[in-house]
Amino acid sequence: MRWEDLEKLNVNRELGQEFDPMEFENLCKSIADYALKFKEDLEKEILEKKKEKKRIEK
């Protein structure tokens, strides 16, 4: 993937997340939620590309 593709999914080059050892559970949940959202968005993007490809092939 290119950064341009990732930008469409609101993914950028900025790294990191605030870490507070007292909020470790919240950090884990936040990361898991982000990963699930990313997966859902990526699956939608792939599905749209497949539909577009099929439409072009017809």
mmJSON file of the N, C-alpha and C atoms, coordinates in Angstrom:
{"data_MODEL":{"atom_site":{
"group_PDB":["ATOM","ATOM","ATOM","ATOM","ATOM","ATOM","ATOM","ATOM","ATOM","ATOM","ATOM","ATOM","ATOM","ATOM","ATOM","ATOM","ATOM","ATOM","ATOM","ATOM","ATOM","ATOM","ATOM","ATOM","ATOM","ATOM","ATOM","ATOM","ATOM","ATOM","ATOM","ATOM","ATOM","ATOM","ATOM","ATOM","ATOM","ATOM","ATOM","ATOM","ATOM","ATOM","ATOM","ATOM","ATOM","ATOM","ATOM","ATOM","ATOM","ATOM","ATOM","ATOM","ATOM","ATOM","ATOM","ATOM","ATOM","ATOM","ATOM","ATOM","ATOM","ATOM","ATOM","ATOM","ATOM","ATOM","ATOM","ATOM","ATOM","ATOM","ATOM","ATOM","ATOM","ATOM","ATOM","ATOM","ATOM","ATOM","ATOM","ATOM","ATOM","ATOM","ATOM","ATOM","ATOM","ATOM","ATOM","ATOM","ATOM","ATOM","ATOM","ATOM","ATOM","ATOM","ATOM","ATOM","ATOM","ATOM","ATOM","ATOM","ATOM","ATOM","ATOM","ATOM","ATOM","ATOM","ATOM","ATOM","ATOM","ATOM","ATOM","ATOM","ATOM","ATOM","ATOM","ATOM","ATOM","ATOM","ATOM","ATOM","ATOM","ATOM","ATOM","ATOM","ATOM","ATOM","ATOM","ATOM","ATOM","ATOM","ATOM","ATOM","ATOM","ATOM","ATOM","ATOM","ATOM","ATOM","ATOM","ATOM","ATOM","ATOM","ATOM","ATOM","ATOM","ATOM","ATOM","ATOM","ATOM","ATOM","ATOM","ATOM","ATOM","ATOM","ATOM","ATOM","ATOM","ATOM","ATOM","ATOM","ATOM","ATOM","ATOM","ATOM","ATOM","ATOM","ATOM","ATOM","ATOM","ATOM","ATOM","ATOM","ATOM","ATOM"],
"id":[1,2,3,4,5,6,7,8,9,10,11,12,13,14,15,16,17,18,19,20,21,22,23,24,25,26,27,28,29,30,31,32,33,34,35,36,37,38,39,40,41,42,43,44,45,46,47,48,49,50,51,52,53,54,55,56,57,58,59,60,61,62,63,64,65,66,67,68,69,70,71,72,73,74,75,76,77,78,79,80,81,82,83,84,85,86,87,88,89,90,91,92,93,94,95,96,97,98,99,100,101,102,103,104,105,106,107,108,109,110,111,112,113,114,115,116,117,118,119,120,121,122,123,124,125,126,127,128,129,130,131,132,133,134,135,136,137,138,139,140,141,142,143,144,145,146,147,148,149,150,151,152,153,154,155,156,157,158,159,160,161,162,163,164,165,166,167,168,169,170,171,172,173,174],
"type_symbol":["N","C","C","N","C","C","N","C","C","N","C","C","N","C","C","N","C","C","N","C","C","N","C","C","N","C","C","N","C","C","N","C","C","N","C","C","N","C","C","N","C","C","N","C","C","N","C","C","N","C","C","N","C","C","N","C","C","N","C","C","N","C","C","N","C","C","N","C","C","N","C","C","N","C","C","N","C","C","N","C","C","N","C","C","N","C","C","N","C","C","N","C","C","N","C","C","N","C","C","N","C","C","N","C","C","N","C","C","N","C","C","N","C","C","N","C","C","N","C","C","N","C","C","N","C","C","N","C","C","N","C","C","N","C","C","N","C","C","N","C","C","N","C","C","N","C","C","N","C","C","N","C","C","N","C","C","N","C","C","N","C","C","N","C","C","N","C","C","N","C","C","N","C","C"],
"label_atom_id":["N","CA","C","N","CA","C","N","CA","C","N","CA","C","N","CA","C","N","CA","C","N","CA","C","N","CA","C","N","CA","C","N","CA","C","N","CA","C","N","CA","C","N","CA","C","N","CA","C","N","CA","C","N","CA","C","N","CA","C","N","CA","C","N","CA","C","N","CA","C","N","CA","C","N","CA","C","N","CA","C","N","CA","C","N","CA","C","N","CA","C","N","CA","C","N","CA","C","N","CA","C","N","CA","C","N","CA","C","N","CA","C","N","CA","C","N","CA","C","N","CA","C","N","CA","C","N","CA","C","N","CA","C","N","CA","C","N","CA","C","N","CA","C","N","CA","C","N","CA","C","N","CA","C","N","CA","C","N","CA","C","N","CA","C","N","CA","C","N","CA","C","N","CA","C","N","CA","C","N","CA","C","N","CA","C","N","CA","C","N","CA","C","N","CA","C","N","CA","C","N","CA","C"],
"label_alt_id":[null,null,null,null,null,null,null,null,null,null,null,null,null,null,null,null,null,null,null,null,null,null,null,null,null,null,null,null,null,null,null,null,null,null,null,null,null,null,null,null,null,null,null,null,null,null,null,null,null,null,null,null,null,null,null,null,null,null,null,null,null,null,null,null,null,null,null,null,null,null,null,null,null,null,null,null,null,null,null,null,null,null,null,null,null,null,null,null,null,null,null,null,null,null,null,null,null,null,null,null,null,null,null,null,null,null,null,null,null,null,null,null,null,null,null,null,null,null,null,null,null,null,null,null,null,null,null,null,null,null,null,null,null,null,null,null,null,null,null,null,null,null,null,null,null,null,null,null,null,null,null,null,null,null,null,null,null,null,null,null,null,null,null,null,null,null,null,null,null,null,null,null,null,null],
"label_comp_id":["MET","MET","MET","ARG","ARG","ARG","TRP","TRP","TRP","GLU","GLU","GLU","ASP","ASP","ASP","LEU","LEU","LEU","GLU","GLU","GLU","LYS","LYS","LYS","LEU","LEU","LEU","ASN","ASN","ASN","VAL","VAL","VAL","ASN","ASN","ASN","ARG","ARG","ARG","GLU","GLU","GLU","LEU","LEU","LEU","GLY","GLY","GLY","GLN","GLN","GLN","GLU","GLU","GLU","PHE","PHE","PHE","ASP","ASP","ASP","PRO","PRO","PRO","MET","MET","MET","GLU","GLU","GLU","PHE","PHE","PHE","GLU","GLU","GLU","ASN","ASN","ASN","LEU","LEU","LEU","CYS","CYS","CYS","LYS","LYS","LYS","SER","SER","SER","ILE","ILE","ILE","ALA","ALA","ALA","ASP","ASP","ASP","TYR","TYR","TYR","ALA","ALA","ALA","LEU","LEU","LEU","LYS","LYS","LYS","PHE","PHE","PHE","LYS","LYS","LYS","GLU","GLU","GLU","ASP","ASP","ASP","LEU","LEU","LEU","GLU","GLU","GLU","LYS","LYS","LYS","GLU","GLU","GLU","ILE","ILE","ILE","LEU","LEU","LEU","GLU","GLU","GLU","LYS","LYS","LYS","LYS","LYS","LYS","LYS","LYS","LYS","GLU","GLU","GLU","LYS","LYS","LYS","LYS","LYS","LYS","ARG","ARG","ARG","ILE","ILE","ILE","GLU","GLU","GLU","LYS","LYS","LYS"],
"label_asym_id":["A","A","A","A","A","A","A","A","A","A","A","A","A","A","A","A","A","A","A","A","A","A","A","A","A","A","A","A","A","A","A","A","A","A","A","A","A","A","A","A","A","A","A","A","A","A","A","A","A","A","A","A","A","A","A","A","A","A","A","A","A","A","A","A","A","A","A","A","A","A","A","A","A","A","A","A","A","A","A","A","A","A","A","A","A","A","A","A","A","A","A","A","A","A","A","A","A","A","A","A","A","A","A","A","A","A","A","A","A","A","A","A","A","A","A","A","A","A","A","A","A","A","A","A","A","A","A","A","A","A","A","A","A","A","A","A","A","A","A","A","A","A","A","A","A","A","A","A","A","A","A","A","A","A","A","A","A","A","A","A","A","A","A","A","A","A","A","A","A","A","A","A","A","A"],
"label_entity_id":["1","1","1","1","1","1","1","1","1","1","1","1","1","1","1","1","1","1","1","1","1","1","1","1","1","1","1","1","1","1","1","1","1","1","1","1","1","1","1","1","1","1","1","1","1","1","1","1","1","1","1","1","1","1","1","1","1","1","1","1","1","1","1","1","1","1","1","1","1","1","1","1","1","1","1","1","1","1","1","1","1","1","1","1","1","1","1","1","1","1","1","1","1","1","1","1","1","1","1","1","1","1","1","1","1","1","1","1","1","1","1","1","1","1","1","1","1","1","1","1","1","1","1","1","1","1","1","1","1","1","1","1","1","1","1","1","1","1","1","1","1","1","1","1","1","1","1","1","1","1","1","1","1","1","1","1","1","1","1","1","1","1","1","1","1","1","1","1","1","1","1","1","1","1"],
"label_seq_id":[1,1,1,2,2,2,3,3,3,4,4,4,5,5,5,6,6,6,7,7,7,8,8,8,9,9,9,10,10,10,11,11,11,12,12,12,13,13,13,14,14,14,15,15,15,16,16,16,17,17,17,18,18,18,19,19,19,20,20,20,21,21,21,22,22,22,23,23,23,24,24,24,25,25,25,26,26,26,27,27,27,28,28,28,29,29,29,30,30,30,31,31,31,32,32,32,33,33,33,34,34,34,35,35,35,36,36,36,37,37,37,38,38,38,39,39,39,40,40,40,41,41,41,42,42,42,43,43,43,44,44,44,45,45,45,46,46,46,47,47,47,48,48,48,49,49,49,50,50,50,51,51,51,52,52,52,53,53,53,54,54,54,55,55,55,56,56,56,57,57,57,58,58,58],
"pdbx_PDB_ins_code":[null,null,null,null,null,null,null,null,null,null,null,null,null,null,null,null,null,null,null,null,null,null,null,null,null,null,null,null,null,null,null,null,null,null,null,null,null,null,null,null,null,null,null,null,null,null,null,null,null,null,null,null,null,null,null,null,null,null,null,null,null,null,null,null,null,null,null,null,null,null,null,null,null,null,null,null,null,null,null,null,null,null,null,null,null,null,null,null,null,null,null,null,null,null,null,null,null,null,null,null,null,null,null,null,null,null,null,null,null,null,null,null,null,null,null,null,null,null,null,null,null,null,null,null,null,null,null,null,null,null,null,null,null,null,null,null,null,null,null,null,null,null,null,null,null,null,null,null,null,null,null,null,null,null,null,null,null,null,null,null,null,null,null,null,null,null,null,null,null,null,null,null,null,null],
"Cartn_x":[0.847,0.0,0.886,0.32,1.019,0.403,1.151,0.633,-0.639,-0.741,-1.947,-3.168,-2.981,-4.079,-4.452,-3.438,-3.686,-4.354,-4.03,-4.658,-6.169,-6.644,-8.086,-8.744,-7.966,-8.478,-8.14,-7.698,-7.282,-6.116,-5.199,-3.971,-2.85,-2.002,-0.918,0.405,1.427,2.778,3.084,2.175,2.418,2.352,3.403,3.486,3.159,2.711,2.6,1.217,1.106,-0.117,0.338,-0.389,-0.043,-0.085,0.907,0.931,0.994,0.03,-0.013,-0.157,0.844,0.779,-0.49,-1.06,-2.272,-3.502,-3.364,-4.474,-4.192,-3.446,-3.03,-4.218,-5.242,-6.432,-7.092,-7.19,-7.79,-6.945,-5.633,-4.742,-4.954,-5.023,-5.241,-6.571,-7.608,-8.921,-8.875,-8.205,-8.094,-7.379,-6.306,-5.555,-6.406,-7.095,-7.952,-9.084,-9.707,-10.778,-10.252,-9.073,-8.466,-8.19,-7.654,-7.345,-8.621,-9.683,-10.954,-11.533,-11.477,-11.977,-11.15,-9.846,-8.962,-9.309,-9.514,-9.861,-11.183,-12.184,-13.487,-13.361,-12.638,-12.464,-11.706,-10.704,-9.919,-10.77,-11.582,-12.467,-13.468,-14.002,-14.919,-14.211,-13.001,-12.217,-11.945,-11.58,-11.307,-12.574,-13.693,-14.963,-15.335,-15.159,-15.45,-14.56,-13.285,-12.35,-12.761,-13.177,-13.613,-14.858,-15.813,-17.034,-16.695,-15.796,-15.382,-14.713,-13.868,-13.171,-14.17,-15.152,-16.174,-16.986,-17.298,-18.077,-17.287,-16.003,-15.144,-15.014,-14.942,-14.772,-16.012,-17.176,-18.422,-18.528],
"Cartn_y":[-1.179,0.0,1.233,2.283,3.566,4.446,5.481,6.388,7.067,7.317,7.944,7.057,5.749,4.811,4.82,4.852,4.84,6.131,7.25,8.517,8.451,7.725,7.578,6.909,6.132,5.427,6.168,7.418,8.237,7.632,7.019,6.496,7.398,7.835,8.715,8.248,9.023,8.64,8.986,9.672,10.018,8.754,8.521,7.312,7.626,6.613,6.705,7.004,6.77,7.031,7.364,8.253,8.598,7.336,7.182,6.011,6.448,5.976,6.189,4.805,4.349,2.999,2.749,3.807,3.653,3.44,3.691,3.56,2.478,1.452,0.415,-0.283,-0.6,-1.27,-0.403,0.887,1.799,1.882,1.879,1.902,0.653,-0.499,-1.755,-1.721,-1.234,-1.145,-0.169,0.938,1.936,1.365,0.641,0.028,-1.037,-1.848,-2.891,-2.268,-1.223,-0.533,0.049,0.645,1.23,0.145,-0.978,-2.078,-2.62,-2.77,-3.251,-2.268,-0.988,0.043,0.036,-0.076,-0.119,-1.315,-2.467,-3.681,-3.498,-2.956,-2.73,-1.778,-0.69,0.285,-0.323,-1.116,-1.759,-2.76,-3.523,-4.486,-3.771,-2.635,-1.852,-1.359,-0.868,-0.364,-1.479,-2.643,-3.786,-4.192,-4.246,-4.606,-3.605,-2.324,-1.297,-1.462,-1.754,-1.947,-3.16,-4.238,-5.435,-5.142,-4.417,-4.057,-3.188,-2.238,-1.354,-2.155,-3.093,-3.921,-4.757,-5.349,-6.149,-5.284,-4.07,-3.155,-2.789,-2.588,-2.24,-3.418,-4.629,-5.829,-6.144,-5.668,-5.982,-5.243],
"Cartn_z":[0.0,0.0,0.0,-0.511,-0.507,0.581,0.997,2.009,1.532,0.218,-0.317,-0.066,-0.209,0.057,1.536,2.373,3.813,4.28,3.62,3.987,3.836,2.831,2.626,3.826,4.564,5.743,7.038,6.889,8.038,8.799,8.072,8.668,8.185,9.11,8.696,9.273,9.043,9.464,10.917,11.556,12.95,13.79,14.526,15.343,16.792,17.465,18.905,19.432,20.698,21.441,22.849,23.479,24.852,25.713,26.569,27.44,28.89,29.632,31.072,31.689,32.441,33.01,33.831,34.381,35.178,34.291,33.012,32.065,31.025,31.418,30.472,29.818,30.589,30.038,28.968,29.239,28.263,26.996,27.152,25.993,25.143,25.775,25.043,24.305,24.954,24.305,23.141,23.328,22.269,21.048,21.274,20.173,19.481,20.255,19.675,18.856,19.383,18.653,17.348,17.409,16.214,15.172,15.608,14.683,14.035,14.802,14.248,13.235,13.561,12.636,11.357,11.496,10.334,9.453,10.075,9.333,8.591,9.268,8.634,7.445,7.64,6.562,5.39,5.689,4.641,3.868,4.571,3.907,3.001,3.453,2.624,1.367,1.534,0.401,-0.604,-0.117,-0.998,-1.74,-1.041,-1.669,-2.764,-2.485,-3.485,-4.713,-4.492,-5.614,-6.447,-5.785,-6.513,-7.337,-6.746,-7.472,-8.677,-8.478,-9.567,-10.682,-10.301,-11.286,-12.089,-11.416,-12.104,-13.058,-12.625,-13.45,-14.711,-14.587,-15.719,-16.675,-16.125,-16.951,-17.781,-17.373,-18.098,-19.391],
"occupancy":[1.0,1.0,1.0,1.0,1.0,1.0,1.0,1.0,1.0,1.0,1.0,1.0,1.0,1.0,1.0,1.0,1.0,1.0,1.0,1.0,1.0,1.0,1.0,1.0,1.0,1.0,1.0,1.0,1.0,1.0,1.0,1.0,1.0,1.0,1.0,1.0,1.0,1.0,1.0,1.0,1.0,1.0,1.0,1.0,1.0,1.0,1.0,1.0,1.0,1.0,1.0,1.0,1.0,1.0,1.0,1.0,1.0,1.0,1.0,1.0,1.0,1.0,1.0,1.0,1.0,1.0,1.0,1.0,1.0,1.0,1.0,1.0,1.0,1.0,1.0,1.0,1.0,1.0,1.0,1.0,1.0,1.0,1.0,1.0,1.0,1.0,1.0,1.0,1.0,1.0,1.0,1.0,1.0,1.0,1.0,1.0,1.0,1.0,1.0,1.0,1.0,1.0,1.0,1.0,1.0,1.0,1.0,1.0,1.0,1.0,1.0,1.0,1.0,1.0,1.0,1.0,1.0,1.0,1.0,1.0,1.0,1.0,1.0,1.0,1.0,1.0,1.0,1.0,1.0,1.0,1.0,1.0,1.0,1.0,1.0,1.0,1.0,1.0,1.0,1.0,1.0,1.0,1.0,1.0,1.0,1.0,1.0,1.0,1.0,1.0,1.0,1.0,1.0,1.0,1.0,1.0,1.0,1.0,1.0,1.0,1.0,1.0,1.0,1.0,1.0,1.0,1.0,1.0,1.0,1.0,1.0,1.0,1.0,1.0],
"B_iso_or_equiv":[0.0,0.0,0.0,0.0,0.0,0.0,0.0,0.0,0.0,0.0,0.0,0.0,0.0,0.0,0.0,0.0,0.0,0.0,0.0,0.0,0.0,0.0,0.0,0.0,0.0,0.0,0.0,0.0,0.0,0.0,0.0,0.0,0.0,0.0,0.0,0.0,0.0,0.0,0.0,0.0,0.0,0.0,0.0,0.0,0.0,0.0,0.0,0.0,0.0,0.0,0.0,0.0,0.0,0.0,0.0,0.0,0.0,0.0,0.0,0.0,0.0,0.0,0.0,0.0,0.0,0.0,0.0,0.0,0.0,0.0,0.0,0.0,0.0,0.0,0.0,0.0,0.0,0.0,0.0,0.0,0.0,0.0,0.0,0.0,0.0,0.0,0.0,0.0,0.0,0.0,0.0,0.0,0.0,0.0,0.0,0.0,0.0,0.0,0.0,0.0,0.0,0.0,0.0,0.0,0.0,0.0,0.0,0.0,0.0,0.0,0.0,0.0,0.0,0.0,0.0,0.0,0.0,0.0,0.0,0.0,0.0,0.0,0.0,0.0,0.0,0.0,0.0,0.0,0.0,0.0,0.0,0.0,0.0,0.0,0.0,0.0,0.0,0.0,0.0,0.0,0.0,0.0,0.0,0.0,0.0,0.0,0.0,0.0,0.0,0.0,0.0,0.0,0.0,0.0,0.0,0.0,0.0,0.0,0.0,0.0,0.0,0.0,0.0,0.0,0.0,0.0,0.0,0.0,0.0,0.0,0.0,0.0,0.0,0.0],
"pdbx_formal_charge":[null,null,null,null,null,null,null,null,null,null,null,null,null,null,null,null,null,null,null,null,null,null,null,null,null,null,null,null,null,null,null,null,null,null,null,null,null,null,null,null,null,null,null,null,null,null,null,null,null,null,null,null,null,null,null,null,null,null,null,null,null,null,null,null,null,null,null,null,null,null,null,null,null,null,null,null,null,null,null,null,null,null,null,null,null,null,null,null,null,null,null,null,null,null,null,null,null,null,null,null,null,null,null,null,null,null,null,null,null,null,null,null,null,null,null,null,null,null,null,null,null,null,null,null,null,null,null,null,null,null,null,null,null,null,null,null,null,null,null,null,null,null,null,null,null,null,null,null,null,null,null,null,null,null,null,null,null,null,null,null,null,null,null,null,null,null,null,null,null,null,null,null,null,null],
"auth_seq_id":[1,1,1,2,2,2,3,3,3,4,4,4,5,5,5,6,6,6,7,7,7,8,8,8,9,9,9,10,10,10,11,11,11,12,12,12,13,13,13,14,14,14,15,15,15,16,16,16,17,17,17,18,18,18,19,19,19,20,20,20,21,21,21,22,22,22,23,23,23,24,24,24,25,25,25,26,26,26,27,27,27,28,28,28,29,29,29,30,30,30,31,31,31,32,32,32,33,33,33,34,34,34,35,35,35,36,36,36,37,37,37,38,38,38,39,39,39,40,40,40,41,41,41,42,42,42,43,43,43,44,44,44,45,45,45,46,46,46,47,47,47,48,48,48,49,49,49,50,50,50,51,51,51,52,52,52,53,53,53,54,54,54,55,55,55,56,56,56,57,57,57,58,58,58],
"auth_comp_id":["MET","MET","MET","ARG","ARG","ARG","TRP","TRP","TRP","GLU","GLU","GLU","ASP","ASP","ASP","LEU","LEU","LEU","GLU","GLU","GLU","LYS","LYS","LYS","LEU","LEU","LEU","ASN","ASN","ASN","VAL","VAL","VAL","ASN","ASN","ASN","ARG","ARG","ARG","GLU","GLU","GLU","LEU","LEU","LEU","GLY","GLY","GLY","GLN","GLN","GLN","GLU","GLU","GLU","PHE","PHE","PHE","ASP","ASP","ASP","PRO","PRO","PRO","MET","MET","MET","GLU","GLU","GLU","PHE","PHE","PHE","GLU","GLU","GLU","ASN","ASN","ASN","LEU","LEU","LEU","CYS","CYS","CYS","LYS","LYS","LYS","SER","SER","SER","ILE","ILE","ILE","ALA","ALA","ALA","ASP","ASP","ASP","TYR","TYR","TYR","ALA","ALA","ALA","LEU","LEU","LEU","LYS","LYS","LYS","PHE","PHE","PHE","LYS","LYS","LYS","GLU","GLU","GLU","ASP","ASP","ASP","LEU","LEU","LEU","GLU","GLU","GLU","LYS","LYS","LYS","GLU","GLU","GLU","ILE","ILE","ILE","LEU","LEU","LEU","GLU","GLU","GLU","LYS","LYS","LYS","LYS","LYS","LYS","LYS","LYS","LYS","GLU","GLU","GLU","LYS","LYS","LYS","LYS","LYS","LYS","ARG","ARG","ARG","ILE","ILE","ILE","GLU","GLU","GLU","LYS","LYS","LYS"],
"auth_asym_id":["A","A","A","A","A","A","A","A","A","A","A","A","A","A","A","A","A","A","A","A","A","A","A","A","A","A","A","A","A","A","A","A","A","A","A","A","A","A","A","A","A","A","A","A","A","A","A","A","A","A","A","A","A","A","A","A","A","A","A","A","A","A","A","A","A","A","A","A","A","A","A","A","A","A","A","A","A","A","A","A","A","A","A","A","A","A","A","A","A","A","A","A","A","A","A","A","A","A","A","A","A","A","A","A","A","A","A","A","A","A","A","A","A","A","A","A","A","A","A","A","A","A","A","A","A","A","A","A","A","A","A","A","A","A","A","A","A","A","A","A","A","A","A","A","A","A","A","A","A","A","A","A","A","A","A","A","A","A","A","A","A","A","A","A","A","A","A","A","A","A","A","A","A","A"],
"auth_atom_id":["N","CA","C","N","CA","C","N","CA","C","N","CA","C","N","CA","C","N","CA","C","N","CA","C","N","CA","C","N","CA","C","N","CA","C","N","CA","C","N","CA","C","N","CA","C","N","CA","C","N","CA","C","N","CA","C","N","CA","C","N","CA","C","N","CA","C","N","CA","C","N","CA","C","N","CA","C","N","CA","C","N","CA","C","N","CA","C","N","CA","C","N","CA","C","N","CA","C","N","CA","C","N","CA","C","N","CA","C","N","CA","C","N","CA","C","N","CA","C","N","CA","C","N","CA","C","N","CA","C","N","CA","C","N","CA","C","N","CA","C","N","CA","C","N","CA","C","N","CA","C","N","CA","C","N","CA","C","N","CA","C","N","CA","C","N","CA","C","N","CA","C","N","CA","C","N","CA","C","N","CA","C","N","CA","C","N","CA","C","N","CA","C","N","CA","C","N","CA","C","N","CA","C"],
"pdbx_PDB_model_num":[1,1,1,1,1,1,1,1,1,1,1,1,1,1,1,1,1,1,1,1,1,1,1,1,1,1,1,1,1,1,1,1,1,1,1,1,1,1,1,1,1,1,1,1,1,1,1,1,1,1,1,1,1,1,1,1,1,1,1,1,1,1,1,1,1,1,1,1,1,1,1,1,1,1,1,1,1,1,1,1,1,1,1,1,1,1,1,1,1,1,1,1,1,1,1,1,1,1,1,1,1,1,1,1,1,1,1,1,1,1,1,1,1,1,1,1,1,1,1,1,1,1,1,1,1,1,1,1,1,1,1,1,1,1,1,1,1,1,1,1,1,1,1,1,1,1,1,1,1,1,1,1,1,1,1,1,1,1,1,1,1,1,1,1,1,1,1,1,1,1,1,1,1,1]
}}}
